[in-house]
Amino acid sequence: MIRQRKKNCDQRPRGGVLTVISLLMIGSAIIRIGLEAGPAVARGTNPALAEQIKSERIETSAADLQVLLTELLRREVELNQRESMIVDREHALDIADQAIETRLAMLQEAEESLRETVAIAETAAESDLTQLTDVYQSMKPKDAAALFETMDAVFAAGFLSRMPPEAAADVMAGLSPEAAYGISVIMAGRNARAPQE
């Protein structure tokens, strides 16, 4: 049995895991030598050269860092300026919004006041027209006809259309045929343009 095991061991492929491990170790050694050889050679041959290489690396790094820092500071200043501009614009927009709201409120108040004034004026005008119509209506038809004869036909038609039909008929009877015809045409044509349906 021991002989069979020896035969089996002899038949196994040589190298296997040990070969792979040894190759990895050799590769690692080569990489370490490559990375550390330059500075080691420089230190061994000329300490000033090694120091110069090291200081150049530090200076390059410091210069790169200084450039990067300068650029970052410049961008920070730029961003702060933009932020300040945006804040100023927002403030200006807030002021404009307040001004617009104030003006809108003033316009609404003015509109309401105007409505009230127009309503008062319309009521007063209506009251005045009603009172004047009552005055013409209570006059003697002959006297009213003489007055209506001198009025503009449109104006006279307005008053006659507000009077009861009997009183308007008495005034129209006292008018000249031309004046009565002109007023009648105006009164008849007032609603001719009104929608039929």
MARVEX-178052 format. One record per atom (N, C-alpha, C): residue number from 0; residue in one letter; atom name; x, y, z. Coordinates in nm, 2 decimals. Example, Ala and Ser with C-alpha at 12.3 -4.5 7.8 and 13.67 -1.06 7.14 Angstrom:
% MARVEX-178052
REC  seq  type  atom       X       Y       Z
REC    0     A     N    1.32   -0.57    0.78
REC    0     A    CA    1.23   -0.45    0.78
REC    0     A     C    1.32   -0.33    0.78
REC    1     S     N    1.28   -0.22    0.71
REC    1     S    CA    1.37   -0.11    0.71
REC    1     S     C    1.29    0.00    0.79
END
This chain:
% MARVEX-178052
REC  seq  type  atom       X       Y       Z
REC    0     M     N    0.08   -0.12    0.00
REC    0     M    CA    0.00    0.00    0.00
REC    0     M     C    0.09    0.12    0.00
REC    1     I     N    0.19    0.12    0.07
REC    1     I    CA    0.29    0.23    0.08
REC    1     I     C    0.35    0.25   -0.06
REC    2     R     N    0.37    0.14   -0.13
REC    2     R    CA    0.43    0.15   -0.26
REC    2     R     C    0.33    0.22   -0.36
REC    3     Q     N    0.20    0.19   -0.34
REC    3     Q    CA    0.10    0.24   -0.43
REC    3     Q     C    0.09    0.40   -0.41
REC    4     R     N    0.10    0.43   -0.28
REC    4     R    CA    0.10    0.58   -0.26
REC    4     R     C    0.22    0.65   -0.32
REC    5     K     N    0.33    0.59   -0.31
REC    5     K    CA    0.45    0.65   -0.37
REC    5     K     C    0.43    0.66   -0.52
REC    6     K     N    0.37    0.56   -0.58
REC    6     K    CA    0.34    0.56   -0.73
REC    6     K     C    0.25    0.68   -0.76
REC    7     N     N    0.14    0.69   -0.68
REC    7     N    CA    0.04    0.80   -0.70
REC    7     N     C    0.11    0.93   -0.69
REC    8     C     N    0.20    0.95   -0.59
REC    8     C    CA    0.27    1.07   -0.57
REC    8     C     C    0.36    1.10   -0.69
REC    9     D     N    0.42    1.00   -0.74
REC    9     D    CA    0.51    1.02   -0.85
REC    9     D     C    0.43    1.06   -0.97
REC   10     Q     N    0.31    1.01   -0.98
REC   10     Q    CA    0.23    1.04   -1.10
REC   10     Q     C    0.16    1.17   -1.10
REC   11     R     N    0.15    1.24   -0.99
REC   11     R    CA    0.09    1.37   -0.98
REC   11     R     C    0.17    1.47   -1.06
REC   12     P     N    0.10    1.57   -1.12
REC   12     P    CA    0.18    1.67   -1.20
REC   12     P     C    0.26    1.75   -1.10
REC   13     R     N    0.38    1.78   -1.13
REC   13     R    CA    0.47    1.85   -1.05
REC   13     R     C    0.44    2.00   -1.06
REC   14     G     N    0.46    2.07   -0.96
REC   14     G    CA    0.44    2.22   -0.96
REC   14     G     C    0.32    2.26   -0.89
REC   15     G     N    0.21    2.24   -0.94
REC   15     G    CA    0.08    2.27   -0.88
REC   15     G     C    0.07    2.40   -0.80
REC   16     V     N    0.03    2.39   -0.68
REC   16     V    CA    0.00    2.50   -0.59
REC   16     V     C    0.14    2.57   -0.55
REC   17     L     N    0.24    2.49   -0.52
REC   17     L    CA    0.36    2.55   -0.49
REC   17     L     C    0.42    2.63   -0.60
REC   18     T     N    0.41    2.59   -0.72
REC   18     T    CA    0.46    2.67   -0.83
REC   18     T     C    0.39    2.80   -0.84
REC   19     V     N    0.26    2.80   -0.83
REC   19     V    CA    0.18    2.93   -0.84
REC   19     V     C    0.22    3.02   -0.72
REC   20     I     N    0.23    2.97   -0.60
REC   20     I    CA    0.27    3.05   -0.49
REC   20     I     C    0.41    3.11   -0.51
REC   21     S     N    0.50    3.03   -0.56
REC   21     S    CA    0.64    3.08   -0.58
REC   21     S     C    0.64    3.19   -0.69
REC   22     L     N    0.56    3.17   -0.80
REC   22     L    CA    0.55    3.27   -0.90
REC   22     L     C    0.50    3.40   -0.85
REC   23     L     N    0.40    3.39   -0.76
REC   23     L    CA    0.34    3.51   -0.70
REC   23     L     C    0.44    3.59   -0.62
REC   24     M     N    0.52    3.51   -0.54
REC   24     M    CA    0.62    3.58   -0.46
REC   24     M     C    0.73    3.64   -0.54
REC   25     I     N    0.77    3.58   -0.65
REC   25     I    CA    0.87    3.63   -0.74
REC   25     I     C    0.82    3.76   -0.80
REC   26     G     N    0.69    3.76   -0.84
REC   26     G    CA    0.63    3.88   -0.90
REC   26     G     C    0.62    3.99   -0.81
REC   27     S     N    0.59    3.96   -0.68
REC   27     S    CA    0.58    4.06   -0.58
REC   27     S     C    0.72    4.12   -0.55
REC   28     A     N    0.82    4.04   -0.55
REC   28     A    CA    0.96    4.09   -0.53
REC   28     A     C    1.00    4.18   -0.64
REC   29     I     N    0.97    4.14   -0.76
REC   29     I    CA    1.01    4.23   -0.88
REC   29     I     C    0.94    4.36   -0.87
REC   30     I     N    0.81    4.36   -0.84
REC   30     I    CA    0.74    4.49   -0.83
REC   30     I     C    0.80    4.58   -0.72
REC   31     R     N    0.83    4.52   -0.60
REC   31     R    CA    0.89    4.60   -0.49
REC   31     R     C    1.03    4.65   -0.53
REC   32     I     N    1.10    4.57   -0.60
REC   32     I    CA    1.24    4.62   -0.64
REC   32     I     C    1.22    4.74   -0.74
REC   33     G     N    1.12    4.72   -0.83
REC   33     G    CA    1.10    4.83   -0.93
REC   33     G     C    1.06    4.96   -0.87
REC   34     L     N    0.97    4.95   -0.77
REC   34     L    CA    0.92    5.07   -0.71
REC   34     L     C    1.02    5.14   -0.62
REC   35     E     N    1.10    5.06   -0.55
REC   35     E    CA    1.19    5.12   -0.45
REC   35     E     C    1.33    5.13   -0.51
REC   36     A     N    1.36    5.08   -0.62
REC   36     A    CA    1.49    5.08   -0.67
REC   36     A     C    1.54    5.22   -0.71
REC   37     G     N    1.45    5.30   -0.77
REC   37     G    CA    1.49    5.44   -0.81
REC   37     G     C    1.53    5.52   -0.70
REC   38     P     N    1.45    5.54   -0.60
REC   38     P    CA    1.49    5.63   -0.48
REC   38     P     C    1.61    5.56   -0.41
REC   39     A     N    1.62    5.43   -0.40
REC   39     A    CA    1.73    5.37   -0.33
REC   39     A     C    1.86    5.39   -0.41
REC   40     V     N    1.85    5.38   -0.54
REC   40     V    CA    1.97    5.40   -0.62
REC   40     V     C    2.02    5.55   -0.61
REC   41     A     N    1.92    5.64   -0.61
REC   41     A    CA    1.95    5.78   -0.60
REC   41     A     C    2.01    5.81   -0.47
REC   42     R     N    1.96    5.75   -0.36
REC   42     R    CA    2.01    5.77   -0.23
REC   42     R     C    2.15    5.72   -0.21
REC   43     G     N    2.17    5.60   -0.27
REC   43     G    CA    2.30    5.53   -0.26
REC   43     G     C    2.41    5.61   -0.34
REC   44     T     N    2.38    5.66   -0.45
REC   44     T    CA    2.48    5.72   -0.54
REC   44     T     C    2.50    5.86   -0.50
REC   45     N     N    2.39    5.94   -0.48
REC   45     N    CA    2.40    6.08   -0.46
REC   45     N     C    2.29    6.13   -0.37
REC   46     P     N    2.32    6.15   -0.24
REC   46     P    CA    2.21    6.20   -0.15
REC   46     P     C    2.15    6.33   -0.19
REC   47     A     N    2.23    6.42   -0.25
REC   47     A    CA    2.17    6.55   -0.29
REC   47     A     C    2.07    6.52   -0.41
REC   48     L     N    2.10    6.43   -0.50
REC   48     L    CA    2.00    6.40   -0.61
REC   48     L     C    1.87    6.34   -0.55
REC   49     A     N    1.89    6.25   -0.45
REC   49     A    CA    1.77    6.19   -0.39
REC   49     A     C    1.68    6.30   -0.32
REC   50     E     N    1.75    6.39   -0.25
REC   50     E    CA    1.68    6.50   -0.19
REC   50     E     C    1.61    6.60   -0.29
REC   51     Q     N    1.68    6.62   -0.40
REC   51     Q    CA    1.63    6.71   -0.50
REC   51     Q     C    1.50    6.64   -0.56
REC   52     I     N    1.51    6.51   -0.59
REC   52     I    CA    1.39    6.44   -0.64
REC   52     I     C    1.27    6.45   -0.54
REC   53     K     N    1.30    6.43   -0.42
REC   53     K    CA    1.20    6.44   -0.32
REC   53     K     C    1.14    6.58   -0.31
REC   54     S     N    1.23    6.68   -0.31
REC   54     S    CA    1.18    6.82   -0.30
REC   54     S     C    1.10    6.86   -0.42
REC   55     E     N    1.14    6.81   -0.54
REC   55     E    CA    1.07    6.84   -0.66
REC   55     E     C    0.93    6.78   -0.65
REC   56     R     N    0.92    6.66   -0.60
REC   56     R    CA    0.79    6.60   -0.58
REC   56     R     C    0.70    6.68   -0.49
REC   57     I     N    0.76    6.72   -0.38
REC   57     I    CA    0.69    6.80   -0.28
REC   57     I     C    0.65    6.94   -0.34
REC   58     E     N    0.74    7.00   -0.41
REC   58     E    CA    0.71    7.13   -0.48
REC   58     E     C    0.60    7.12   -0.58
REC   59     T     N    0.61    7.01   -0.66
REC   59     T    CA    0.51    6.99   -0.76
REC   59     T     C    0.38    6.96   -0.69
REC   60     S     N    0.38    6.89   -0.59
REC   60     S    CA    0.25    6.86   -0.52
REC   60     S     C    0.20    6.99   -0.46
REC   61     A     N    0.29    7.07   -0.39
REC   61     A    CA    0.25    7.19   -0.33
REC   61     A     C    0.20    7.29   -0.44
REC   62     A     N    0.27    7.30   -0.55
REC   62     A    CA    0.23    7.39   -0.66
REC   62     A     C    0.09    7.35   -0.71
REC   63     D     N    0.07    7.22   -0.73
REC   63     D    CA   -0.06    7.17   -0.78
REC   63     D     C   -0.17    7.20   -0.68
REC   64     L     N   -0.13    7.18   -0.55
REC   64     L    CA   -0.23    7.21   -0.45
REC   64     L     C   -0.26    7.36   -0.44
REC   65     Q     N   -0.16    7.44   -0.46
REC   65     Q    CA   -0.18    7.59   -0.46
REC   65     Q     C   -0.27    7.63   -0.57
REC   66     V     N   -0.24    7.57   -0.69
REC   66     V    CA   -0.33    7.60   -0.81
REC   66     V     C   -0.47    7.56   -0.78
REC   67     L     N   -0.49    7.44   -0.73
REC   67     L    CA   -0.62    7.39   -0.70
REC   67     L     C   -0.69    7.47   -0.60
REC   68     L     N   -0.62    7.51   -0.49
REC   68     L    CA   -0.67    7.59   -0.39
REC   68     L     C   -0.71    7.73   -0.44
REC   69     T     N   -0.63    7.79   -0.53
REC   69     T    CA   -0.66    7.92   -0.59
REC   69     T     C   -0.79    7.91   -0.67
REC   70     E     N   -0.80    7.80   -0.75
REC   70     E    CA   -0.91    7.78   -0.83
REC   70     E     C   -1.04    7.76   -0.75
REC   71     L     N   -1.03    7.69   -0.64
REC   71     L    CA   -1.14    7.67   -0.55
REC   71     L     C   -1.18    7.80   -0.49
REC   72     L     N   -1.09    7.88   -0.45
REC   72     L    CA   -1.12    8.01   -0.39
REC   72     L     C   -1.19    8.10   -0.49
REC   73     R     N   -1.14    8.10   -0.61
REC   73     R    CA   -1.20    8.18   -0.72
REC   73     R     C   -1.34    8.14   -0.74
REC   74     R     N   -1.36    8.01   -0.75
REC   74     R    CA   -1.50    7.96   -0.77
REC   74     R     C   -1.59    8.00   -0.65
REC   75     E     N   -1.53    7.99   -0.53
REC   75     E    CA   -1.61    8.02   -0.41
REC   75     E     C   -1.66    8.17   -0.42
REC   76     V     N   -1.56    8.26   -0.46
REC   76     V    CA   -1.59    8.40   -0.47
REC   76     V     C   -1.70    8.42   -0.57
REC   77     E     N   -1.69    8.35   -0.69
REC   77     E    CA   -1.78    8.36   -0.80
REC   77     E     C   -1.92    8.31   -0.75
REC   78     L     N   -1.92    8.20   -0.68
REC   78     L    CA   -2.05    8.15   -0.63
REC   78     L     C   -2.11    8.24   -0.53
REC   79     N     N   -2.03    8.30   -0.44
REC   79     N    CA   -2.08    8.40   -0.35
REC   79     N     C   -2.14    8.52   -0.42
REC   80     Q     N   -2.08    8.57   -0.53
REC   80     Q    CA   -2.13    8.68   -0.60
REC   80     Q     C   -2.26    8.64   -0.67
REC   81     R     N   -2.27    8.52   -0.72
REC   81     R    CA   -2.40    8.48   -0.79
REC   81     R     C   -2.51    8.47   -0.68
REC   82     E     N   -2.47    8.41   -0.57
REC   82     E    CA   -2.57    8.40   -0.46
REC   82     E     C   -2.62    8.54   -0.42
REC   83     S     N   -2.53    8.63   -0.41
REC   83     S    CA   -2.56    8.77   -0.37
REC   83     S     C   -2.66    8.83   -0.47
REC   84     M     N   -2.63    8.81   -0.60
REC   84     M    CA   -2.71    8.86   -0.71
REC   84     M     C   -2.85    8.80   -0.70
REC   85     I     N   -2.86    8.67   -0.68
REC   85     I    CA   -2.99    8.60   -0.67
REC   85     I     C   -3.07    8.65   -0.55
REC   86     V     N   -3.00    8.67   -0.44
REC   86     V    CA   -3.07    8.73   -0.32
REC   86     V     C   -3.12    8.87   -0.35
REC   87     D     N   -3.03    8.95   -0.42
REC   87     D    CA   -3.08    9.09   -0.45
REC   87     D     C   -3.20    9.08   -0.55
REC   88     R     N   -3.20    8.99   -0.64
REC   88     R    CA   -3.31    8.98   -0.74
REC   88     R     C   -3.44    8.94   -0.66
REC   89     E     N   -3.42    8.84   -0.57
REC   89     E    CA   -3.54    8.79   -0.50
REC   89     E     C   -3.59    8.91   -0.41
REC   90     H     N   -3.50    8.99   -0.35
REC   90     H    CA   -3.55    9.10   -0.27
REC   90     H     C   -3.62    9.20   -0.36
REC   91     A     N   -3.56    9.23   -0.48
REC   91     A    CA   -3.63    9.32   -0.57
REC   91     A     C   -3.77    9.27   -0.62
REC   92     L     N   -3.77    9.14   -0.64
REC   92     L    CA   -3.90    9.08   -0.68
REC   92     L     C   -4.00    9.09   -0.57
REC   93     D     N   -3.96    9.07   -0.45
REC   93     D    CA   -4.05    9.08   -0.33
REC   93     D     C   -4.10    9.23   -0.32
REC   94     I     N   -4.01    9.32   -0.34
REC   94     I    CA   -4.05    9.46   -0.34
REC   94     I     C   -4.15    9.49   -0.45
REC   95     A     N   -4.12    9.44   -0.57
REC   95     A    CA   -4.22    9.46   -0.68
REC   95     A     C   -4.35    9.40   -0.66
REC   96     D     N   -4.35    9.28   -0.60
REC   96     D    CA   -4.47    9.21   -0.57
REC   96     D     C   -4.56    9.29   -0.47
REC   97     Q     N   -4.49    9.34   -0.37
REC   97     Q    CA   -4.56    9.42   -0.27
REC   97     Q     C   -4.62    9.55   -0.33
REC   98     A     N   -4.54    9.61   -0.42
REC   98     A    CA   -4.59    9.73   -0.49
REC   98     A     C   -4.71    9.70   -0.58
REC   99     I     N   -4.70    9.58   -0.65
REC   99     I    CA   -4.81    9.54   -0.73
REC   99     I     C   -4.94    9.51   -0.65
REC  100     E     N   -4.92    9.44   -0.54
REC  100     E    CA   -5.03    9.41   -0.45
REC  100     E     C   -5.09    9.54   -0.40
REC  101     T     N   -5.01    9.64   -0.36
REC  101     T    CA   -5.06    9.77   -0.31
REC  101     T     C   -5.14    9.84   -0.42
REC  102     R     N   -5.08    9.84   -0.54
REC  102     R    CA   -5.15    9.91   -0.65
REC  102     R     C   -5.28    9.84   -0.68
REC  103     L     N   -5.28    9.71   -0.68
REC  103     L    CA   -5.40    9.63   -0.71
REC  103     L     C   -5.51    9.66   -0.61
REC  104     A     N   -5.47    9.67   -0.48
REC  104     A    CA   -5.56    9.70   -0.38
REC  104     A     C   -5.62    9.84   -0.40
REC  105     M     N   -5.53    9.94   -0.43
REC  105     M    CA   -5.57   10.07   -0.46
REC  105     M     C   -5.67   10.08   -0.58
REC  106     L     N   -5.64   10.00   -0.68
REC  106     L    CA   -5.72   10.00   -0.80
REC  106     L     C   -5.86    9.94   -0.77
REC  107     Q     N   -5.86    9.84   -0.69
REC  107     Q    CA   -5.99    9.78   -0.65
REC  107     Q     C   -6.07    9.87   -0.56
REC  108     E     N   -6.00    9.95   -0.47
REC  108     E    CA   -6.07   10.05   -0.39
REC  108     E     C   -6.13   10.16   -0.49
REC  109     A     N   -6.05   10.20   -0.58
REC  109     A    CA   -6.09   10.31   -0.68
REC  109     A     C   -6.21   10.26   -0.76
REC  110     E     N   -6.20   10.13   -0.80
REC  110     E    CA   -6.31   10.07   -0.88
REC  110     E     C   -6.44   10.07   -0.80
REC  111     E     N   -6.43   10.03   -0.68
REC  111     E    CA   -6.54   10.02   -0.59
REC  111     E     C   -6.60   10.16   -0.57
REC  112     S     N   -6.51   10.26   -0.55
REC  112     S    CA   -6.56   10.39   -0.53
REC  112     S     C   -6.62   10.45   -0.65
REC  113     L     N   -6.57   10.41   -0.77
REC  113     L    CA   -6.62   10.46   -0.90
REC  113     L     C   -6.76   10.39   -0.92
REC  114     R     N   -6.77   10.26   -0.88
REC  114     R    CA   -6.91   10.20   -0.89
REC  114     R     C   -7.01   10.27   -0.81
REC  115     E     N   -6.97   10.30   -0.68
REC  115     E    CA   -7.06   10.37   -0.59
REC  115     E     C   -7.10   10.51   -0.65
REC  116     T     N   -7.00   10.58   -0.71
REC  116     T    CA   -7.02   10.71   -0.76
REC  116     T     C   -7.12   10.70   -0.88
REC  117     V     N   -7.09   10.60   -0.97
REC  117     V    CA   -7.17   10.58   -1.09
REC  117     V     C   -7.32   10.54   -1.05
REC  118     A     N   -7.33   10.45   -0.94
REC  118     A    CA   -7.46   10.42   -0.89
REC  118     A     C   -7.53   10.54   -0.84
REC  119     I     N   -7.46   10.62   -0.77
REC  119     I    CA   -7.52   10.74   -0.71
REC  119     I     C   -7.56   10.84   -0.83
REC  120     A     N   -7.48   10.85   -0.93
REC  120     A    CA   -7.50   10.94   -1.04
REC  120     A     C   -7.62   10.88   -1.12
REC  121     E     N   -7.62   10.75   -1.14
REC  121     E    CA   -7.74   10.69   -1.22
REC  121     E     C   -7.87   10.71   -1.14
REC  122     T     N   -7.86   10.69   -1.01
REC  122     T    CA   -7.98   10.71   -0.93
REC  122     T     C   -8.03   10.85   -0.93
REC  123     A     N   -7.93   10.94   -0.92
REC  123     A    CA   -7.96   11.09   -0.92
REC  123     A     C   -8.01   11.13   -1.06
REC  124     A     N   -7.95   11.07   -1.17
REC  124     A    CA   -8.00   11.11   -1.30
REC  124     A     C   -8.14   11.05   -1.33
REC  125     E     N   -8.16   10.93   -1.28
REC  125     E    CA   -8.29   10.87   -1.30
REC  125     E     C   -8.40   10.95   -1.22
REC  126     S     N   -8.35   10.99   -1.10
REC  126     S    CA   -8.45   11.07   -1.02
REC  126     S     C   -8.48   11.20   -1.08
REC  127     D     N   -8.37   11.26   -1.14
REC  127     D    CA   -8.39   11.39   -1.21
REC  127     D     C   -8.48   11.37   -1.33
REC  128     L     N   -8.46   11.27   -1.41
REC  128     L    CA   -8.54   11.24   -1.53
REC  128     L     C   -8.69   11.22   -1.49
REC  129     T     N   -8.71   11.14   -1.38
REC  129     T    CA   -8.84   11.11   -1.34
REC  129     T     C   -8.91   11.23   -1.29
REC  130     Q     N   -8.84   11.32   -1.22
REC  130     Q    CA   -8.90   11.44   -1.17
REC  130     Q     C   -8.93   11.54   -1.29
REC  131     L     N   -8.84   11.55   -1.38
REC  131     L    CA   -8.86   11.63   -1.50
REC  131     L     C   -8.98   11.58   -1.59
REC  132     T     N   -8.99   11.45   -1.60
REC  132     T    CA   -9.10   11.39   -1.67
REC  132     T     C   -9.23   11.42   -1.61
REC  133     D     N   -9.23   11.41   -1.47
REC  133     D    CA   -9.35   11.44   -1.40
REC  133     D     C   -9.39   11.59   -1.42
REC  134     V     N   -9.29   11.68   -1.43
REC  134     V    CA   -9.32   11.82   -1.45
REC  134     V     C   -9.38   11.84   -1.58
REC  135     Y     N   -9.32   11.78   -1.69
REC  135     Y    CA   -9.38   11.79   -1.83
REC  135     Y     C   -9.52   11.73   -1.83
REC  136     Q     N   -9.54   11.62   -1.76
REC  136     Q    CA   -9.66   11.55   -1.77
REC  136     Q     C   -9.77   11.63   -1.70
REC  137     S     N   -9.74   11.70   -1.59
REC  137     S    CA   -9.84   11.78   -1.52
REC  137     S     C   -9.87   11.91   -1.58
REC  138     M     N   -9.79   11.95   -1.68
REC  138     M    CA   -9.82   12.08   -1.76
REC  138     M     C   -9.94   12.06   -1.85
REC  139     K     N   -9.99   12.17   -1.89
REC  139     K    CA  -10.10   12.16   -1.98
REC  139     K     C  -10.05   12.11   -2.11
REC  140     P     N  -10.11   12.02   -2.18
REC  140     P    CA  -10.06   11.96   -2.30
REC  140     P     C  -10.02   12.06   -2.41
REC  141     K     N  -10.09   12.18   -2.42
REC  141     K    CA  -10.06   12.28   -2.52
REC  141     K     C   -9.92   12.34   -2.48
REC  142     D     N   -9.90   12.37   -2.35
REC  142     D    CA   -9.78   12.44   -2.31
REC  142     D     C   -9.66   12.34   -2.32
REC  143     A     N   -9.68   12.21   -2.29
REC  143     A    CA   -9.58   12.11   -2.30
REC  143     A     C   -9.54   12.09   -2.45
REC  144     A     N   -9.64   12.09   -2.54
REC  144     A    CA   -9.62   12.07   -2.68
REC  144     A     C   -9.53   12.19   -2.73
REC  145     A     N   -9.56   12.31   -2.69
REC  145     A    CA   -9.48   12.42   -2.73
REC  145     A     C   -9.33   12.40   -2.69
REC  146     L     N   -9.31   12.36   -2.57
REC  146     L    CA   -9.18   12.33   -2.52
REC  146     L     C   -9.11   12.22   -2.59
REC  147     F     N   -9.18   12.11   -2.62
REC  147     F    CA   -9.13   11.99   -2.69
REC  147     F     C   -9.10   12.03   -2.84
REC  148     E     N   -9.17   12.12   -2.89
REC  148     E    CA   -9.14   12.17   -3.03
REC  148     E     C   -9.00   12.23   -3.04
REC  149     T     N   -8.95   12.29   -2.94
REC  149     T    CA   -8.82   12.35   -2.94
REC  149     T     C   -8.71   12.26   -2.90
REC  150     M     N   -8.74   12.14   -2.84
REC  150     M    CA   -8.64   12.04   -2.80
REC  150     M     C   -8.59   11.97   -2.92
REC  151     D     N   -8.47   11.91   -2.90
REC  151     D    CA   -8.41   11.82   -3.00
REC  151     D     C   -8.50   11.70   -3.00
REC  152     A     N   -8.53   11.64   -3.12
REC  152     A    CA   -8.62   11.53   -3.13
REC  152     A     C   -8.58   11.41   -3.05
REC  153     V     N   -8.46   11.38   -3.04
REC  153     V    CA   -8.41   11.26   -2.96
REC  153     V     C   -8.44   11.29   -2.81
REC  154     F     N   -8.41   11.41   -2.77
REC  154     F    CA   -8.43   11.44   -2.63
REC  154     F     C   -8.58   11.44   -2.60
REC  155     A     N   -8.67   11.50   -2.68
REC  155     A    CA   -8.81   11.50   -2.66
REC  155     A     C   -8.87   11.36   -2.66
REC  156     A     N   -8.82   11.27   -2.75
REC  156     A    CA   -8.86   11.13   -2.76
REC  156     A     C   -8.84   11.06   -2.63
REC  157     G     N   -8.72   11.09   -2.57
REC  157     G    CA   -8.69   11.03   -2.44
REC  157     G     C   -8.79   11.06   -2.33
REC  158     F     N   -8.83   11.18   -2.33
REC  158     F    CA   -8.93   11.22   -2.22
REC  158     F     C   -9.07   11.16   -2.26
REC  159     L     N   -9.11   11.17   -2.38
REC  159     L    CA   -9.24   11.12   -2.42
REC  159     L     C   -9.25   10.97   -2.40
REC  160     S     N   -9.14   10.90   -2.42
REC  160     S    CA   -9.15   10.75   -2.40
REC  160     S     C   -9.16   10.72   -2.25
REC  161     R     N   -9.12   10.81   -2.16
REC  161     R    CA   -9.13   10.78   -2.02
REC  161     R     C   -9.27   10.82   -1.96
REC  162     M     N   -9.35   10.90   -2.04
REC  162     M    CA   -9.48   10.94   -1.99
REC  162     M     C   -9.58   10.83   -2.02
REC  163     P     N   -9.69   10.83   -1.94
REC  163     P    CA   -9.80   10.74   -1.97
REC  163     P     C   -9.85   10.77   -2.11
REC  164     P     N   -9.91   10.67   -2.18
REC  164     P    CA   -9.95   10.69   -2.32
REC  164     P     C  -10.05   10.80   -2.34
REC  165     E     N  -10.14   10.82   -2.24
REC  165     E    CA  -10.25   10.93   -2.26
REC  165     E     C  -10.18   11.07   -2.25
REC  166     A     N  -10.09   11.09   -2.16
REC  166     A    CA  -10.03   11.22   -2.15
REC  166     A     C   -9.94   11.24   -2.27
REC  167     A     N   -9.86   11.14   -2.32
REC  167     A    CA   -9.78   11.16   -2.43
REC  167     A     C   -9.86   11.19   -2.56
REC  168     A     N   -9.98   11.12   -2.57
REC  168     A    CA  -10.07   11.15   -2.68
REC  168     A     C  -10.12   11.29   -2.68
REC  169     D     N  -10.15   11.35   -2.56
REC  169     D    CA  -10.20   11.49   -2.56
REC  169     D     C  -10.09   11.58   -2.60
REC  170     V     N   -9.96   11.56   -2.56
REC  170     V    CA   -9.85   11.64   -2.60
REC  170     V     C   -9.83   11.63   -2.75
REC  171     M     N   -9.83   11.51   -2.80
REC  171     M    CA   -9.80   11.48   -2.95
REC  171     M     C   -9.91   11.55   -3.03
REC  172     A     N  -10.03   11.56   -2.98
REC  172     A    CA  -10.14   11.62   -3.05
REC  172     A     C  -10.12   11.77   -3.07
REC  173     G     N  -10.05   11.83   -2.98
REC  173     G    CA  -10.02   11.98   -2.98
REC  173     G     C   -9.90   12.01   -3.07
REC  174     L     N   -9.82   11.91   -3.11
REC  174     L    CA   -9.70   11.94   -3.19
REC  174     L     C   -9.73   11.96   -3.34
REC  175     S     N   -9.64   12.02   -3.41
REC  175     S    CA   -9.66   12.03   -3.55
REC  175     S     C   -9.64   11.89   -3.61
REC  176     P     N   -9.70   11.87   -3.73
REC  176     P    CA   -9.69   11.74   -3.79
REC  176     P     C   -9.54   11.69   -3.82
REC  177     E     N   -9.46   11.79   -3.85
REC  177     E    CA   -9.32   11.75   -3.88
REC  177     E     C   -9.25   11.71   -3.75
REC  178     A     N   -9.26   11.78   -3.64
REC  178     A    CA   -9.20   11.75   -3.51
REC  178     A     C   -9.26   11.62   -3.46
REC  179     A     N   -9.39   11.60   -3.47
REC  179     A    CA   -9.46   11.48   -3.42
REC  179     A     C   -9.40   11.36   -3.50
REC  180     Y     N   -9.39   11.37   -3.63
REC  180     Y    CA   -9.34   11.26   -3.71
REC  180     Y     C   -9.19   11.23   -3.68
REC  181     G     N   -9.11   11.33   -3.66
REC  181     G    CA   -8.97   11.30   -3.63
REC  181     G     C   -8.95   11.23   -3.49
REC  182     I     N   -9.03   11.28   -3.39
REC  182     I    CA   -9.02   11.21   -3.26
REC  182     I     C   -9.08   11.07   -3.27
REC  183     S     N   -9.18   11.05   -3.35
REC  183     S    CA   -9.24   10.92   -3.36
REC  183     S     C   -9.14   10.82   -3.43
REC  184     V     N   -9.07   10.87   -3.53
REC  184     V    CA   -8.97   10.78   -3.59
REC  184     V     C   -8.86   10.74   -3.49
REC  185     I     N   -8.82   10.83   -3.42
REC  185     I    CA   -8.71   10.81   -3.32
REC  185     I     C   -8.76   10.71   -3.21
REC  186     M     N   -8.88   10.73   -3.16
REC  186     M    CA   -8.94   10.64   -3.06
REC  186     M     C   -8.96   10.50   -3.12
REC  187     A     N   -9.01   10.49   -3.24
REC  187     A    CA   -9.03   10.36   -3.31
REC  187     A     C   -8.90   10.29   -3.34
REC  188     G     N   -8.80   10.36   -3.37
REC  188     G    CA   -8.67   10.30   -3.41
REC  188     G     C   -8.58   10.26   -3.30
REC  189     R     N   -8.61   10.30   -3.17
REC  189     R    CA   -8.52   10.28   -3.06
REC  189     R     C   -8.50   10.13   -3.04
REC  190     N     N   -8.60   10.05   -3.05
REC  190     N    CA   -8.59    9.91   -3.02
REC  190     N     C   -8.58    9.82   -3.15
REC  191     A     N   -8.57    9.89   -3.26
REC  191     A    CA   -8.56    9.82   -3.39
REC  191     A     C   -8.44    9.73   -3.40
REC  192     R     N   -8.33    9.77   -3.34
REC  192     R    CA   -8.20    9.70   -3.34
REC  192     R     C   -8.18    9.60   -3.23
REC  193     A     N   -8.28    9.59   -3.14
REC  193     A    CA   -8.27    9.50   -3.03
REC  193     A     C   -8.29    9.36   -3.08
REC  194     P     N   -8.23    9.26   -3.02
REC  194     P    CA   -8.24    9.12   -3.06
REC  194     P     C   -8.39    9.07   -3.05
REC  195     Q     N   -8.43    9.00   -3.15
REC  195     Q    CA   -8.57    8.95   -3.16
REC  195     Q     C   -8.59    8.83   -3.07
REC  196     E     N   -8.49    8.75   -3.05
REC  196     E    CA   -8.51    8.63   -2.97
REC  196     E     C   -8.42    8.63   -2.84
END
